Amino acid sequence: MQLGVITRLTTSGSRTDFPLPNNNALPSGITSGPDGNLWFTEYVGNKIARITTAGVITEYAVPTSGSYPFGITTGPDGNLWFTEIGSRIGRLNPNALPAPVPLPASILFTVLGVMLAALFSFFSARRAASKVRQA
């Protein structure tokens, strides 16, 4: 298992590996961004990264130390939204740096994934309760 690679597979079965700068980054979530690039989280690297169709990788440090970013999605507002361990959500404007977004104190679970619905409702998955919550 390679912990620091993004792999592109074509419909014909051709495989191309793109090594990350940190070989142990453990890429987790991945999404298509509003800029036409793919954006992904680096769980161990504590970064959000962009990869172009040519394979050029740019990394952005998450400002919350030890946040272990996991899930990522593109919102209808044009921002990228990602989850952090410890019940936190982060936002990244593709033209700026990542920023944490505080959640209500009543949310006491580990946020694993995030999905933004068409009307900008926020859904998150809770590991311990095996539930999906809409905020």
Secondary structure as the mmCIF struct_conf table of DSSP 4:
data_model
#
loop_
_struct_conf.conf_type_id
_struct_conf.id
_struct_conf.beg_label_comp_id
_struct_conf.beg_label_asym_id
_struct_conf.beg_label_seq_id
_struct_conf.end_label_comp_id
_struct_conf.end_label_asym_id
_struct_conf.end_label_seq_id
BEND BEND1 LEU A 3 GLY A 4
STRN STRN1 VAL A 5 LEU A 9
TURN_TY1_P TURN_TY1_P1 THR A 11 SER A 12
STRN STRN2 ARG A 15 PRO A 19
BEND BEND2 PRO A 21 ASN A 22
TURN_TY1_P TURN_TY1_P2 ASN A 23 ASN A 24
STRN STRN3 PRO A 27 SER A 32
TURN_TY1_P TURN_TY1_P3 PRO A 34 ASP A 35
BEND BEND3 GLY A 36 ASN A 37
STRN STRN4 LEU A 38 GLU A 42
TURN_TY1_P TURN_TY1_P4 TYR A 43 ASN A 46
STRN STRN5 LYS A 47 ILE A 51
TURN_TY1_P TURN_TY1_P5 THR A 53 ALA A 54
STRN STRN6 ILE A 57 ALA A 61
BEND BEND4 PRO A 63 THR A 64
TURN_TY1_P TURN_TY1_P6 SER A 65 GLY A 66
STRN STRN7 ILE A 72 THR A 74
TURN_TY1_P TURN_TY1_P7 PRO A 76 ASP A 77
BEND BEND5 GLY A 78 GLY A 78
STRN STRN8 LEU A 80 GLU A 84
TURN_TY1_P TURN_TY1_P8 ILE A 85 SER A 87
STRN STRN9 ARG A 88 LEU A 92
TURN_TY1_P TURN_TY1_P9 PRO A 94 ASN A 95
BEND BEND6 ALA A 96 ALA A 96
STRN STRN10 ALA A 99 VAL A 101
TURN_TY1_P TURN_TY1_P10 ALA A 105 SER A 106
BEND BEND7 PHE A 109 PHE A 109
STRN STRN11 VAL A 111 LEU A 116
TURN_TY1_P TURN_TY1_P11 ALA A 118 LEU A 119
STRN STRN12 PHE A 122 ARG A 126
TURN_TY1_P TURN_TY1_P12 ARG A 127 SER A 130
STRN STRN13 LYS A 131 GLN A 134
#
